[in-house]
Amino acid sequence: MKILGFGKAVPRKIVTNDDLSKFVETSDEWIFQRTGIRERRISDENTSELAYRSAVEAIENSNIDKNEIDLIVCATMTPDNFTPSVACMVQEKLGLGDNVTAFDVNAACTGFVFALKIVASMLNTYHKKALIIGCETLSKIINFEDRNTCVLFGDGAGAIVVEKDEKNEEFYTCSLGNDKDLIAENVEMNFEMKNKVLKSGFLKMDGKEVFKFAINVVEKSINKILDMNNLKIEDINLIIPHQANQRIINNVAKKFNISNDKFFVNLEKYGNTSAASIPMALCEAFESKKITKGDKVILVGFGGGLTWGSTIIEI
């Protein structure tokens, strides 16, 4: 795949660690030392609007006619509705015709990597240009009285426009059924067929278990995708991991005996934005000239499901 353009959208409202200390027993020092996060964005726009704004920027940066897009895949675990999908809502907001295939993917924080894999396959059919978006409004499912989660997560969206080229990317994706360590429960069953108010549950996480899982699968994912491409870590210009916790990144860097500078990190500003974190970081890495044409970049994610995966893109 050839990346034609990048875009991102972040909410206007910035919530600092000091702001959170008014809700829960915490402090800027406590949060930053354990996570590397200083602030996050909280949205007054729903997921589809953030996705749309990131898409507009990506299309503008691509220098293409928006009507050339015939595939939209959104990675999200916090859609506006059960249906229509965020992708279909973005299609409508962009004013695209009925020649577009649009749908959502939910692989939690690994969603963008999964979406890339799906799009790479579909570009081998009749599709020509695709819009891939990672977008979340996690604040909808966060309990701001739970210190284990409210300090970690934020809202945002990132998007890229791609087209098929001569490169055939390799993807490593896996999942492990686990409904305990990271879960956001939703509607209850209604066997008795009674009228009821739909309830959605808060996101819950076993931080220690997820931390151990993350270090293991990020190392595994990087090694696997290097092997699949017959490359060494020295051949890679930059690693863009899911932005979850600075300590996870530090531990992975030590395992590979490489500098933290090899990793692009922006979680200090945004926290964990789930499926949006990798495309937002990819966009900022491009804007800040951390990556240039010809660079090889590893994208690696992990999240609820449990899911994990990686790929190598050449800019």
Secondary structure, DSSP 8 states (H G I E B T S, - for coil): -EEEEEEEE--SEEEEHHHHTTTSS--HHHHHHHH---EEEE-SS-HHHHHHHHHHHHHHHHTS-GGG--EEEEE-SS-S-SSS-HHHHHHHHHT--TT-EEEEE--GGGHHHHHHHHHHHHTTTT--EEEEEEEEEGGGG--TT-HHHHTTB-EEEEEEEEE--S----EEEEEEEESSSEEE------TT----------EEE-HHHHHHHHHHHHHHHHHHHHHHTT--GGG-SEEEE--S-HHHHHHHHHHHT--GGGB---HHHH-B-GGGHHHHHHHHHHHTTSS-TT-EEEEEEEETEEEEEEEEEE-
